[in-house]
Amino acid sequence: MELDFCSPQAWLILIFALIPIIGLILGFRNRTRYNPPKGLGKRFIQLMSVVLVLPIIAILSILGIIEAQLLGGLLGAIIGYTLSDLAKDEKDE
């Protein structure tokens, strides 16, 4: 599939490609700017995995590489992963 750089699809792909880069930079900046640094906890790793995976899935679905059935399954798995242990959250986190 060939993309025209003036098409809305190309702009969406560019935006979705920038989201993980910006998310990683801002996330790690947030964790390291405090003295002492906050560290990388379970919630931060979950957030970064979602920030990385969701835009990639969106790009693949825009390009037509991922079909609708697979897209629904992937999104359901990601939502289940991120929301699965909210009720089991410990007080010390």
PyMOL Python script that loads the backbone (N, CA, C, O; Angstrom):
from pymol import cmd

cmd.read_pdbstr("""\
ATOM      1  N   MET A   1       0.843  -1.175   0.000  1.00  0.00           N
ATOM      2  CA  MET A   1       0.000   0.000   0.000  1.00  0.00           C
ATOM      3  C   MET A   1       0.886   1.235   0.000  1.00  0.00           C
ATOM      4  O   MET A   1       1.775   1.382   0.839  1.00  0.00           O
ATOM      5  N   GLU A   2       0.629   2.109  -0.946  1.00  0.00           N
ATOM      6  CA  GLU A   2       1.408   3.323  -1.070  1.00  0.00           C
ATOM      7  C   GLU A   2       0.634   4.486  -0.467  1.00  0.00           C
ATOM      8  O   GLU A   2      -0.546   4.673  -0.762  1.00  0.00           O
ATOM      9  N   LEU A   3       1.297   5.262   0.372  1.00  0.00           N
ATOM     10  CA  LEU A   3       0.644   6.386   1.041  1.00  0.00           C
ATOM     11  C   LEU A   3       1.063   7.692   0.403  1.00  0.00           C
ATOM     12  O   LEU A   3       2.239   7.912   0.113  1.00  0.00           O
ATOM     13  N   ASP A   4       0.093   8.546   0.191  1.00  0.00           N
ATOM     14  CA  ASP A   4       0.351   9.908  -0.254  1.00  0.00           C
ATOM     15  C   ASP A   4       0.597  10.746   0.990  1.00  0.00           C
ATOM     16  O   ASP A   4      -0.166  10.651   1.951  1.00  0.00           O
ATOM     17  N   PHE A   5       1.631  11.554   0.997  1.00  0.00           N
ATOM     18  CA  PHE A   5       1.978  12.312   2.199  1.00  0.00           C
ATOM     19  C   PHE A   5       0.986  13.424   2.513  1.00  0.00           C
ATOM     20  O   PHE A   5       1.048  14.015   3.592  1.00  0.00           O
ATOM     21  N   CYS A   6       0.086  13.715   1.605  1.00  0.00           N
ATOM     22  CA  CYS A   6      -0.932  14.727   1.870  1.00  0.00           C
ATOM     23  C   CYS A   6      -2.252  14.107   2.310  1.00  0.00           C
ATOM     24  O   CYS A   6      -3.213  14.830   2.569  1.00  0.00           O
ATOM     25  N   SER A   7      -2.314  12.802   2.397  1.00  0.00           N
ATOM     26  CA  SER A   7      -3.560  12.137   2.763  1.00  0.00           C
ATOM     27  C   SER A   7      -3.765  12.149   4.274  1.00  0.00           C
ATOM     28  O   SER A   7      -2.802  12.224   5.037  1.00  0.00           O
ATOM     29  N   PRO A   8      -5.021  12.075   4.699  1.00  0.00           N
ATOM     30  CA  PRO A   8      -5.289  12.014   6.150  1.00  0.00           C
ATOM     31  C   PRO A   8      -4.704  10.764   6.802  1.00  0.00           C
ATOM     32  O   PRO A   8      -4.322  10.804   7.972  1.00  0.00           O
ATOM     33  N   GLN A   9      -4.628   9.650   6.064  1.00  0.00           N
ATOM     34  CA  GLN A   9      -4.033   8.436   6.615  1.00  0.00           C
ATOM     35  C   GLN A   9      -2.569   8.641   6.984  1.00  0.00           C
ATOM     36  O   GLN A   9      -2.116   8.172   8.029  1.00  0.00           O
ATOM     37  N   ALA A  10      -1.836   9.335   6.134  1.00  0.00           N
ATOM     38  CA  ALA A  10      -0.422   9.582   6.408  1.00  0.00           C
ATOM     39  C   ALA A  10      -0.250  10.450   7.647  1.00  0.00           C
ATOM     40  O   ALA A  10       0.662  10.221   8.441  1.00  0.00           O
ATOM     41  N   TRP A  11      -1.106  11.430   7.818  1.00  0.00           N
ATOM     42  CA  TRP A  11      -1.028  12.291   9.006  1.00  0.00           C
ATOM     43  C   TRP A  11      -1.386  11.509  10.266  1.00  0.00           C
ATOM     44  O   TRP A  11      -0.761  11.695  11.310  1.00  0.00           O
ATOM     45  N   LEU A  12      -2.392  10.632  10.176  1.00  0.00           N
ATOM     46  CA  LEU A  12      -2.743   9.808  11.337  1.00  0.00           C
ATOM     47  C   LEU A  12      -1.597   8.875  11.715  1.00  0.00           C
ATOM     48  O   LEU A  12      -1.294   8.702  12.895  1.00  0.00           O
ATOM     49  N   ILE A  13      -0.975   8.289  10.729  1.00  0.00           N
ATOM     50  CA  ILE A  13       0.154   7.398  10.994  1.00  0.00           C
ATOM     51  C   ILE A  13       1.302   8.177  11.634  1.00  0.00           C
ATOM     52  O   ILE A  13       1.947   7.681  12.558  1.00  0.00           O
ATOM     53  N   LEU A  14       1.559   9.382  11.152  1.00  0.00           N
ATOM     54  CA  LEU A  14       2.613  10.206  11.739  1.00  0.00           C
ATOM     55  C   LEU A  14       2.301  10.547  13.198  1.00  0.00           C
ATOM     56  O   LEU A  14       3.182  10.482  14.056  1.00  0.00           O
ATOM     57  N   ILE A  15       1.062  10.907  13.474  1.00  0.00           N
ATOM     58  CA  ILE A  15       0.664  11.231  14.846  1.00  0.00           C
ATOM     59  C   ILE A  15       0.790   9.998  15.738  1.00  0.00           C
ATOM     60  O   ILE A  15       1.325  10.083  16.844  1.00  0.00           O
ATOM     61  N   PHE A  16       0.300   8.856  15.262  1.00  0.00           N
ATOM     62  CA  PHE A  16       0.395   7.631  16.050  1.00  0.00           C
ATOM     63  C   PHE A  16       1.842   7.180  16.223  1.00  0.00           C
ATOM     64  O   PHE A  16       2.160   6.516  17.210  1.00  0.00           O
ATOM     65  N   ALA A  17       2.716   7.521  15.296  1.00  0.00           N
ATOM     66  CA  ALA A  17       4.129   7.167  15.433  1.00  0.00           C
ATOM     67  C   ALA A  17       4.832   8.065  16.444  1.00  0.00           C
ATOM     68  O   ALA A  17       5.815   7.652  17.059  1.00  0.00           O
ATOM     69  N   LEU A  18       4.341   9.285  16.621  1.00  0.00           N
ATOM     70  CA  LEU A  18       4.956  10.201  17.579  1.00  0.00           C
ATOM     71  C   LEU A  18       4.505   9.948  19.013  1.00  0.00           C
ATOM     72  O   LEU A  18       5.219  10.302  19.951  1.00  0.00           O
ATOM     73  N   ILE A  19       3.337   9.343  19.199  1.00  0.00           N
ATOM     74  CA  ILE A  19       2.803   9.117  20.546  1.00  0.00           C
ATOM     75  C   ILE A  19       3.744   8.276  21.408  1.00  0.00           C
ATOM     76  O   ILE A  19       4.009   8.678  22.541  1.00  0.00           O
ATOM     77  N   PRO A  20       4.268   7.134  20.947  1.00  0.00           N
ATOM     78  CA  PRO A  20       5.188   6.372  21.821  1.00  0.00           C
ATOM     79  C   PRO A  20       6.469   7.121  22.150  1.00  0.00           C
ATOM     80  O   PRO A  20       6.980   7.022  23.266  1.00  0.00           O
ATOM     81  N   ILE A  21       6.987   7.864  21.192  1.00  0.00           N
ATOM     82  CA  ILE A  21       8.227   8.603  21.433  1.00  0.00           C
ATOM     83  C   ILE A  21       8.006   9.663  22.499  1.00  0.00           C
ATOM     84  O   ILE A  21       8.785   9.771  23.447  1.00  0.00           O
ATOM     85  N   ILE A  22       6.939  10.448  22.344  1.00  0.00           N
ATOM     86  CA  ILE A  22       6.636  11.496  23.317  1.00  0.00           C
ATOM     87  C   ILE A  22       6.272  10.884  24.667  1.00  0.00           C
ATOM     88  O   ILE A  22       6.677  11.399  25.709  1.00  0.00           O
ATOM     89  N   GLY A  23       5.511   9.788  24.655  1.00  0.00           N
ATOM     90  CA  GLY A  23       5.130   9.135  25.901  1.00  0.00           C
ATOM     91  C   GLY A  23       6.316   8.613  26.678  1.00  0.00           C
ATOM     92  O   GLY A  23       6.372   8.763  27.899  1.00  0.00           O
ATOM     93  N   LEU A  24       7.261   8.004  25.993  1.00  0.00           N
ATOM     94  CA  LEU A  24       8.465   7.499  26.666  1.00  0.00           C
ATOM     95  C   LEU A  24       9.306   8.639  27.238  1.00  0.00           C
ATOM     96  O   LEU A  24       9.790   8.551  28.366  1.00  0.00           O
ATOM     97  N   ILE A  25       9.479   9.700  26.463  1.00  0.00           N
ATOM     98  CA  ILE A  25      10.277  10.833  26.937  1.00  0.00           C
ATOM     99  C   ILE A  25       9.630  11.471  28.159  1.00  0.00           C
ATOM    100  O   ILE A  25      10.304  11.699  29.164  1.00  0.00           O
ATOM    101  N   LEU A  26       8.336  11.761  28.089  1.00  0.00           N
ATOM    102  CA  LEU A  26       7.663  12.396  29.218  1.00  0.00           C
ATOM    103  C   LEU A  26       7.553  11.465  30.416  1.00  0.00           C
ATOM    104  O   LEU A  26       7.662  11.914  31.557  1.00  0.00           O
ATOM    105  N   GLY A  27       7.338  10.178  30.175  1.00  0.00           N
ATOM    106  CA  GLY A  27       7.237   9.234  31.279  1.00  0.00           C
ATOM    107  C   GLY A  27       8.535   9.106  32.057  1.00  0.00           C
ATOM    108  O   GLY A  27       8.534   9.160  33.287  1.00  0.00           O
ATOM    109  N   PHE A  28       9.638   8.937  31.349  1.00  0.00           N
ATOM    110  CA  PHE A  28      10.914   8.806  32.044  1.00  0.00           C
ATOM    111  C   PHE A  28      11.375  10.136  32.634  1.00  0.00           C
ATOM    112  O   PHE A  28      12.072  10.159  33.649  1.00  0.00           O
ATOM    113  N   ARG A  29      10.991  11.233  32.006  1.00  0.00           N
ATOM    114  CA  ARG A  29      11.303  12.556  32.581  1.00  0.00           C
ATOM    115  C   ARG A  29      10.565  12.734  33.897  1.00  0.00           C
ATOM    116  O   ARG A  29      11.122  13.266  34.857  1.00  0.00           O
ATOM    117  N   ASN A  30       9.313  12.292  33.947  1.00  0.00           N
ATOM    118  CA  ASN A  30       8.532  12.390  35.164  1.00  0.00           C
ATOM    119  C   ASN A  30       9.142  11.547  36.278  1.00  0.00           C
ATOM    120  O   ASN A  30       9.125  11.954  37.439  1.00  0.00           O
ATOM    121  N   ARG A  31       9.672  10.391  35.942  1.00  0.00           N
ATOM    122  CA  ARG A  31      10.225   9.492  36.953  1.00  0.00           C
ATOM    123  C   ARG A  31      11.590   9.935  37.455  1.00  0.00           C
ATOM    124  O   ARG A  31      11.954   9.604  38.583  1.00  0.00           O
ATOM    125  N   THR A  32      12.355  10.668  36.664  1.00  0.00           N
ATOM    126  CA  THR A  32      13.725  11.001  37.057  1.00  0.00           C
ATOM    127  C   THR A  32      13.899  12.432  37.528  1.00  0.00           C
ATOM    128  O   THR A  32      14.991  12.778  37.980  1.00  0.00           O
ATOM    129  N   ARG A  33      12.899  13.273  37.451  1.00  0.00           N
ATOM    130  CA  ARG A  33      13.103  14.673  37.828  1.00  0.00           C
ATOM    131  C   ARG A  33      13.020  14.899  39.331  1.00  0.00           C
ATOM    132  O   ARG A  33      13.415  15.962  39.810  1.00  0.00           O
ATOM    133  N   TYR A  34      12.527  13.945  40.070  1.00  0.00           N
ATOM    134  CA  TYR A  34      12.435  14.092  41.515  1.00  0.00           C
ATOM    135  C   TYR A  34      13.737  13.661  42.173  1.00  0.00           C
ATOM    136  O   TYR A  34      14.495  12.867  41.615  1.00  0.00           O
ATOM    137  N   ASN A  35      13.991  14.194  43.366  1.00  0.00           N
ATOM    138  CA  ASN A  35      15.185  13.818  44.095  1.00  0.00           C
ATOM    139  C   ASN A  35      14.776  13.188  45.407  1.00  0.00           C
ATOM    140  O   ASN A  35      14.315  13.937  46.268  1.00  0.00           O
ATOM    141  N   PRO A  36      14.889  11.936  45.649  1.00  0.00           N
ATOM    142  CA  PRO A  36      15.417  10.872  44.795  1.00  0.00           C
ATOM    143  C   PRO A  36      14.404  10.484  43.711  1.00  0.00           C
ATOM    144  O   PRO A  36      13.209  10.733  43.868  1.00  0.00           O
ATOM    145  N   PRO A  37      14.866   9.886  42.629  1.00  0.00           N
ATOM    146  CA  PRO A  37      13.952   9.478  41.548  1.00  0.00           C
ATOM    147  C   PRO A  37      12.891   8.494  42.039  1.00  0.00           C
ATOM    148  O   PRO A  37      13.126   7.718  42.965  1.00  0.00           O
ATOM    149  N   LYS A  38      11.724   8.542  41.404  1.00  0.00           N
ATOM    150  CA  LYS A  38      10.601   7.697  41.816  1.00  0.00           C
ATOM    151  C   LYS A  38      10.838   6.217  41.558  1.00  0.00           C
ATOM    152  O   LYS A  38      10.381   5.378  42.335  1.00  0.00           O
ATOM    153  N   GLY A  39      11.528   5.886  40.504  1.00  0.00           N
ATOM    154  CA  GLY A  39      11.734   4.478  40.162  1.00  0.00           C
ATOM    155  C   GLY A  39      10.655   3.988  39.210  1.00  0.00           C
ATOM    156  O   GLY A  39       9.694   4.700  38.919  1.00  0.00           O
ATOM    157  N   LEU A  40      10.825   2.777  38.737  1.00  0.00           N
ATOM    158  CA  LEU A  40       9.907   2.188  37.782  1.00  0.00           C
ATOM    159  C   LEU A  40       9.083   1.113  38.467  1.00  0.00           C
ATOM    160  O   LEU A  40       9.572   0.016  38.736  1.00  0.00           O
ATOM    161  N   GLY A  41       7.831   1.438  38.746  1.00  0.00           N
ATOM    162  CA  GLY A  41       6.947   0.488  39.401  1.00  0.00           C
ATOM    163  C   GLY A  41       6.096  -0.279  38.413  1.00  0.00           C
ATOM    164  O   GLY A  41       6.227  -0.136  37.197  1.00  0.00           O
ATOM    165  N   LYS A  42       5.221  -1.099  38.971  1.00  0.00           N
ATOM    166  CA  LYS A  42       4.356  -1.941  38.155  1.00  0.00           C
ATOM    167  C   LYS A  42       3.400  -1.101  37.302  1.00  0.00           C
ATOM    168  O   LYS A  42       3.199  -1.401  36.125  1.00  0.00           O
ATOM    169  N   ARG A  43       2.823  -0.073  37.875  1.00  0.00           N
ATOM    170  CA  ARG A  43       1.884   0.773  37.133  1.00  0.00           C
ATOM    171  C   ARG A  43       2.571   1.535  35.998  1.00  0.00           C
ATOM    172  O   ARG A  43       2.001   1.706  34.921  1.00  0.00           O
ATOM    173  N   PHE A  44       3.787   1.985  36.248  1.00  0.00           N
ATOM    174  CA  PHE A  44       4.511   2.710  35.204  1.00  0.00           C
ATOM    175  C   PHE A  44       4.843   1.791  34.035  1.00  0.00           C
ATOM    176  O   PHE A  44       4.763   2.201  32.877  1.00  0.00           O
ATOM    177  N   ILE A  45       5.212   0.564  34.332  1.00  0.00           N
ATOM    178  CA  ILE A  45       5.512  -0.387  33.265  1.00  0.00           C
ATOM    179  C   ILE A  45       4.249  -0.701  32.470  1.00  0.00           C
ATOM    180  O   ILE A  45       4.304  -0.822  31.246  1.00  0.00           O
ATOM    181  N   GLN A  46       3.106  -0.836  33.156  1.00  0.00           N
ATOM    182  CA  GLN A  46       1.839  -1.046  32.444  1.00  0.00           C
ATOM    183  C   GLN A  46       1.521   0.138  31.548  1.00  0.00           C
ATOM    184  O   GLN A  46       1.116  -0.044  30.400  1.00  0.00           O
ATOM    185  N   LEU A  47       1.700   1.356  32.063  1.00  0.00           N
ATOM    186  CA  LEU A  47       1.423   2.550  31.271  1.00  0.00           C
ATOM    187  C   LEU A  47       2.315   2.617  30.045  1.00  0.00           C
ATOM    188  O   LEU A  47       1.838   2.903  28.947  1.00  0.00           O
ATOM    189  N   MET A  48       3.594   2.359  30.216  1.00  0.00           N
ATOM    190  CA  MET A  48       4.509   2.427  29.085  1.00  0.00           C
ATOM    191  C   MET A  48       4.223   1.342  28.052  1.00  0.00           C
ATOM    192  O   MET A  48       4.386   1.572  26.854  1.00  0.00           O
ATOM    193  N   SER A  49       3.802   0.168  28.500  1.00  0.00           N
ATOM    194  CA  SER A  49       3.476  -0.873  27.533  1.00  0.00           C
ATOM    195  C   SER A  49       2.251  -0.493  26.713  1.00  0.00           C
ATOM    196  O   SER A  49       2.205  -0.758  25.512  1.00  0.00           O
ATOM    197  N   VAL A  50       1.268   0.121  27.342  1.00  0.00           N
ATOM    198  CA  VAL A  50       0.084   0.558  26.606  1.00  0.00           C
ATOM    199  C   VAL A  50       0.431   1.714  25.677  1.00  0.00           C
ATOM    200  O   VAL A  50      -0.059   1.768  24.549  1.00  0.00           O
ATOM    201  N   VAL A  51       1.274   2.643  26.139  1.00  0.00           N
ATOM    202  CA  VAL A  51       1.683   3.775  25.300  1.00  0.00           C
ATOM    203  C   VAL A  51       2.460   3.297  24.081  1.00  0.00           C
ATOM    204  O   VAL A  51       2.388   3.919  23.021  1.00  0.00           O
ATOM    205  N   LEU A  52       3.193   2.211  24.214  1.00  0.00           N
ATOM    206  CA  LEU A  52       3.949   1.682  23.080  1.00  0.00           C
ATOM    207  C   LEU A  52       3.097   0.823  22.152  1.00  0.00           C
ATOM    208  O   LEU A  52       3.219   0.925  20.931  1.00  0.00           O
ATOM    209  N   VAL A  53       2.239  -0.017  22.713  1.00  0.00           N
ATOM    210  CA  VAL A  53       1.534  -1.020  21.910  1.00  0.00           C
ATOM    211  C   VAL A  53       0.315  -0.440  21.178  1.00  0.00           C
ATOM    212  O   VAL A  53       0.099  -0.757  20.009  1.00  0.00           O
ATOM    213  N   LEU A  54      -0.470   0.388  21.833  1.00  0.00           N
ATOM    214  CA  LEU A  54      -1.699   0.896  21.197  1.00  0.00           C
ATOM    215  C   LEU A  54      -1.439   1.683  19.906  1.00  0.00           C
ATOM    216  O   LEU A  54      -2.126   1.430  18.917  1.00  0.00           O
ATOM    217  N   PRO A  55      -0.492   2.618  19.861  1.00  0.00           N
ATOM    218  CA  PRO A  55      -0.246   3.298  18.579  1.00  0.00           C
ATOM    219  C   PRO A  55       0.252   2.374  17.478  1.00  0.00           C
ATOM    220  O   PRO A  55      -0.070   2.574  16.307  1.00  0.00           O
ATOM    221  N   ILE A  56       1.033   1.365  17.844  1.00  0.00           N
ATOM    222  CA  ILE A  56       1.503   0.415  16.827  1.00  0.00           C
ATOM    223  C   ILE A  56       0.334  -0.369  16.254  1.00  0.00           C
ATOM    224  O   ILE A  56       0.264  -0.585  15.044  1.00  0.00           O
ATOM    225  N   ILE A  57      -0.580  -0.793  17.109  1.00  0.00           N
ATOM    226  CA  ILE A  57      -1.773  -1.498  16.641  1.00  0.00           C
ATOM    227  C   ILE A  57      -2.623  -0.584  15.767  1.00  0.00           C
ATOM    228  O   ILE A  57      -3.169  -1.022  14.755  1.00  0.00           O
ATOM    229  N   ALA A  58      -2.737   0.690  16.155  1.00  0.00           N
ATOM    230  CA  ALA A  58      -3.508   1.642  15.352  1.00  0.00           C
ATOM    231  C   ALA A  58      -2.885   1.833  13.973  1.00  0.00           C
ATOM    232  O   ALA A  58      -3.603   1.878  12.974  1.00  0.00           O
ATOM    233  N   ILE A  59      -1.570   1.944  13.904  1.00  0.00           N
ATOM    234  CA  ILE A  59      -0.894   2.099  12.611  1.00  0.00           C
ATOM    235  C   ILE A  59      -1.106   0.874  11.738  1.00  0.00           C
ATOM    236  O   ILE A  59      -1.392   0.998  10.547  1.00  0.00           O
ATOM    237  N   LEU A  60      -0.968  -0.302  12.321  1.00  0.00           N
ATOM    238  CA  LEU A  60      -1.159  -1.526  11.536  1.00  0.00           C
ATOM    239  C   LEU A  60      -2.597  -1.669  11.049  1.00  0.00           C
ATOM    240  O   LEU A  60      -2.827  -2.188   9.957  1.00  0.00           O
ATOM    241  N   SER A  61      -3.567  -1.219  11.840  1.00  0.00           N
ATOM    242  CA  SER A  61      -4.955  -1.305  11.391  1.00  0.00           C
ATOM    243  C   SER A  61      -5.267  -0.262  10.323  1.00  0.00           C
ATOM    244  O   SER A  61      -6.058  -0.531   9.419  1.00  0.00           O
ATOM    245  N   ILE A  62      -4.664   0.920  10.407  1.00  0.00           N
ATOM    246  CA  ILE A  62      -4.857   1.934   9.365  1.00  0.00           C
ATOM    247  C   ILE A  62      -4.284   1.452   8.037  1.00  0.00           C
ATOM    248  O   ILE A  62      -4.873   1.683   6.982  1.00  0.00           O
ATOM    249  N   LEU A  63      -3.138   0.785   8.091  1.00  0.00           N
ATOM    250  CA  LEU A  63      -2.515   0.275   6.871  1.00  0.00           C
ATOM    251  C   LEU A  63      -3.209  -0.961   6.319  1.00  0.00           C
ATOM    252  O   LEU A  63      -2.920  -1.384   5.199  1.00  0.00           O
ATOM    253  N   GLY A  64      -4.118  -1.543   7.089  1.00  0.00           N
ATOM    254  CA  GLY A  64      -4.851  -2.708   6.618  1.00  0.00           C
ATOM    255  C   GLY A  64      -4.149  -4.020   6.866  1.00  0.00           C
ATOM    256  O   GLY A  64      -4.557  -5.050   6.328  1.00  0.00           O
ATOM    257  N   ILE A  65      -3.103  -4.007   7.668  1.00  0.00           N
ATOM    258  CA  ILE A  65      -2.368  -5.233   7.968  1.00  0.00           C
ATOM    259  C   ILE A  65      -3.131  -6.070   8.977  1.00  0.00           C
ATOM    260  O   ILE A  65      -3.113  -7.299   8.912  1.00  0.00           O
ATOM    261  N   ILE A  66      -3.803  -5.407   9.912  1.00  0.00           N
ATOM    262  CA  ILE A  66      -4.602  -6.092  10.938  1.00  0.00           C
ATOM    263  C   ILE A  66      -6.068  -6.001  10.534  1.00  0.00           C
ATOM    264  O   ILE A  66      -6.566  -4.920  10.221  1.00  0.00           O
ATOM    265  N   GLU A  67      -6.753  -7.136  10.542  1.00  0.00           N
ATOM    266  CA  GLU A  67      -8.179  -7.154  10.217  1.00  0.00           C
ATOM    267  C   GLU A  67      -9.002  -6.797  11.446  1.00  0.00           C
ATOM    268  O   GLU A  67      -8.478  -6.748  12.558  1.00  0.00           O
ATOM    269  N   ALA A  68     -10.282  -6.549  11.247  1.00  0.00           N
ATOM    270  CA  ALA A  68     -11.164  -6.088  12.317  1.00  0.00           C
ATOM    271  C   ALA A  68     -11.285  -7.115  13.446  1.00  0.00           C
ATOM    272  O   ALA A  68     -11.333  -6.736  14.616  1.00  0.00           O
ATOM    273  N   GLN A  69     -11.333  -8.402  13.114  1.00  0.00           N
ATOM    274  CA  GLN A  69     -11.469  -9.424  14.151  1.00  0.00           C
ATOM    275  C   GLN A  69     -10.223  -9.462  15.044  1.00  0.00           C
ATOM    276  O   GLN A  69     -10.333  -9.551  16.267  1.00  0.00           O
ATOM    277  N   LEU A  70      -9.066  -9.396  14.441  1.00  0.00           N
ATOM    278  CA  LEU A  70      -7.825  -9.399  15.206  1.00  0.00           C
ATOM    279  C   LEU A  70      -7.680  -8.123  16.018  1.00  0.00           C
ATOM    280  O   LEU A  70      -7.188  -8.159  17.145  1.00  0.00           O
ATOM    281  N   LEU A  71      -8.100  -7.001  15.460  1.00  0.00           N
ATOM    282  CA  LEU A  71      -8.038  -5.725  16.167  1.00  0.00           C
ATOM    283  C   LEU A  71      -8.892  -5.766  17.430  1.00  0.00           C
ATOM    284  O   LEU A  71      -8.459  -5.304  18.486  1.00  0.00           O
ATOM    285  N   GLY A  72     -10.089  -6.311  17.331  1.00  0.00           N
ATOM    286  CA  GLY A  72     -10.956  -6.435  18.500  1.00  0.00           C
ATOM    287  C   GLY A  72     -10.354  -7.324  19.571  1.00  0.00           C
ATOM    288  O   GLY A  72     -10.432  -7.007  20.758  1.00  0.00           O
ATOM    289  N   GLY A  73      -9.758  -8.427  19.167  1.00  0.00           N
ATOM    290  CA  GLY A  73      -9.112  -9.321  20.128  1.00  0.00           C
ATOM    291  C   GLY A  73      -7.921  -8.680  20.816  1.00  0.00           C
ATOM    292  O   GLY A  73      -7.737  -8.832  22.023  1.00  0.00           O
ATOM    293  N   LEU A  74      -7.107  -7.959  20.042  1.00  0.00           N
ATOM    294  CA  LEU A  74      -5.942  -7.297  20.630  1.00  0.00           C
ATOM    295  C   LEU A  74      -6.350  -6.200  21.604  1.00  0.00           C
ATOM    296  O   LEU A  74      -5.781  -6.085  22.690  1.00  0.00           O
ATOM    297  N   LEU A  75      -7.327  -5.401  21.221  1.00  0.00           N
ATOM    298  CA  LEU A  75      -7.785  -4.331  22.112  1.00  0.00           C
ATOM    299  C   LEU A  75      -8.406  -4.902  23.376  1.00  0.00           C
ATOM    300  O   LEU A  75      -8.201  -4.362  24.464  1.00  0.00           O
ATOM    301  N   GLY A  76      -9.157  -5.978  23.250  1.00  0.00           N
ATOM    302  CA  GLY A  76      -9.734  -6.625  24.425  1.00  0.00           C
ATOM    303  C   GLY A  76      -8.667  -7.172  25.356  1.00  0.00           C
ATOM    304  O   GLY A  76      -8.788  -7.063  26.576  1.00  0.00           O
ATOM    305  N   ALA A  77      -7.625  -7.756  24.788  1.00  0.00           N
ATOM    306  CA  ALA A  77      -6.538  -8.284  25.608  1.00  0.00           C
ATOM    307  C   ALA A  77      -5.783  -7.170  26.318  1.00  0.00           C
ATOM    308  O   ALA A  77      -5.402  -7.319  27.480  1.00  0.00           O
ATOM    309  N   ILE A  78      -5.566  -6.065  25.635  1.00  0.00           N
ATOM    310  CA  ILE A  78      -4.855  -4.941  26.253  1.00  0.00           C
ATOM    311  C   ILE A  78      -5.683  -4.326  27.373  1.00  0.00           C
ATOM    312  O   ILE A  78      -5.156  -4.015  28.441  1.00  0.00           O
ATOM    313  N   ILE A  79      -6.977  -4.151  27.130  1.00  0.00           N
ATOM    314  CA  ILE A  79      -7.849  -3.603  28.174  1.00  0.00           C
ATOM    315  C   ILE A  79      -7.912  -4.554  29.358  1.00  0.00           C
ATOM    316  O   ILE A  79      -7.876  -4.108  30.505  1.00  0.00           O
ATOM    317  N   GLY A  80      -8.004  -5.839  29.109  1.00  0.00           N
ATOM    318  CA  GLY A  80      -8.006  -6.811  30.193  1.00  0.00           C
ATOM    319  C   GLY A  80      -6.714  -6.808  30.975  1.00  0.00           C
ATOM    320  O   GLY A  80      -6.725  -6.959  32.197  1.00  0.00           O
ATOM    321  N   TYR A  81      -5.599  -6.638  30.287  1.00  0.00           N
ATOM    322  CA  TYR A  81      -4.296  -6.600  30.957  1.00  0.00           C
ATOM    323  C   TYR A  81      -4.176  -5.379  31.850  1.00  0.00           C
ATOM    324  O   TYR A  81      -3.709  -5.483  32.985  1.00  0.00           O
ATOM    325  N   THR A  82      -4.591  -4.227  31.354  1.00  0.00           N
ATOM    326  CA  THR A  82      -4.398  -3.007  32.127  1.00  0.00           C
ATOM    327  C   THR A  82      -5.390  -2.886  33.282  1.00  0.00           C
ATOM    328  O   THR A  82      -5.062  -2.301  34.314  1.00  0.00           O
ATOM    329  N   LEU A  83      -6.577  -3.421  33.126  1.00  0.00           N
ATOM    330  CA  LEU A  83      -7.590  -3.272  34.165  1.00  0.00           C
ATOM    331  C   LEU A  83      -7.716  -4.491  35.070  1.00  0.00           C
ATOM    332  O   LEU A  83      -8.502  -4.466  36.017  1.00  0.00           O
ATOM    333  N   SER A  84      -6.966  -5.554  34.804  1.00  0.00           N
ATOM    334  CA  SER A  84      -7.179  -6.815  35.512  1.00  0.00           C
ATOM    335  C   SER A  84      -6.846  -6.743  36.991  1.00  0.00           C
ATOM    336  O   SER A  84      -7.576  -7.301  37.810  1.00  0.00           O
ATOM    337  N   ASP A  85      -5.775  -6.077  37.349  1.00  0.00           N
ATOM    338  CA  ASP A  85      -5.373  -6.110  38.750  1.00  0.00           C
ATOM    339  C   ASP A  85      -5.598  -4.785  39.472  1.00  0.00           C
ATOM    340  O   ASP A  85      -4.904  -4.507  40.449  1.00  0.00           O
ATOM    341  N   LEU A  86      -6.528  -3.972  39.031  1.00  0.00           N
ATOM    342  CA  LEU A  86      -6.829  -2.740  39.735  1.00  0.00           C
ATOM    343  C   LEU A  86      -7.432  -3.008  41.104  1.00  0.00           C
ATOM    344  O   LEU A  86      -7.147  -2.287  42.060  1.00  0.00           O
ATOM    345  N   ALA A  87      -8.260  -4.033  41.206  1.00  0.00           N
ATOM    346  CA  ALA A  87      -8.900  -4.338  42.490  1.00  0.00           C
ATOM    347  C   ALA A  87      -7.889  -4.931  43.466  1.00  0.00           C
ATOM    348  O   ALA A  87      -8.088  -4.838  44.677  1.00  0.00           O
ATOM    349  N   LYS A  88      -6.814  -5.537  42.975  1.00  0.00           N
ATOM    350  CA  LYS A  88      -5.820  -6.163  43.831  1.00  0.00           C
ATOM    351  C   LYS A  88      -4.711  -5.201  44.229  1.00  0.00           C
ATOM    352  O   LYS A  88      -3.690  -5.627  44.768  1.00  0.00           O
ATOM    353  N   ASP A  89      -4.895  -3.917  43.973  1.00  0.00           N
ATOM    354  CA  ASP A  89      -3.848  -2.923  44.227  1.00  0.00           C
ATOM    355  C   ASP A  89      -3.514  -2.861  45.710  1.00  0.00           C
ATOM    356  O   ASP A  89      -4.403  -2.794  46.559  1.00  0.00           O
ATOM    357  N   GLU A  90      -2.239  -2.884  46.004  1.00  0.00           N
ATOM    358  CA  GLU A  90      -1.794  -2.850  47.386  1.00  0.00           C
ATOM    359  C   GLU A  90      -1.711  -1.407  47.871  1.00  0.00           C
ATOM    360  O   GLU A  90      -1.589  -0.483  47.068  1.00  0.00           O
ATOM    361  N   LYS A  91      -1.777  -1.220  49.168  1.00  0.00           N
ATOM    362  CA  LYS A  91      -1.755   0.119  49.745  1.00  0.00           C
ATOM    363  C   LYS A  91      -0.383   0.776  49.678  1.00  0.00           C
ATOM    364  O   LYS A  91      -0.288   2.003  49.671  1.00  0.00           O
ATOM    365  N   ASP A  92       0.672  -0.017  49.629  1.00  0.00           N
ATOM    366  CA  ASP A  92       2.017   0.556  49.667  1.00  0.00           C
ATOM    367  C   ASP A  92       2.533   1.020  48.318  1.00  0.00           C
ATOM    368  O   ASP A  92       3.668   1.490  48.244  1.00  0.00           O
ATOM    369  N   GLU A  93       1.757   0.912  47.247  1.00  0.00           N
ATOM    370  CA  GLU A  93       2.215   1.366  45.931  1.00  0.00           C
ATOM    371  C   GLU A  93       1.871   2.812  45.714  1.00  0.00           C
ATOM    372  O   GLU A  93       2.179   3.368  44.660  1.00  0.00           O
TER     373      GLU A  93
END
""", "prot")
cmd.dss("prot")
cmd.show_as("cartoon", "prot")
cmd.util.cbc("prot")
cmd.orient("prot")
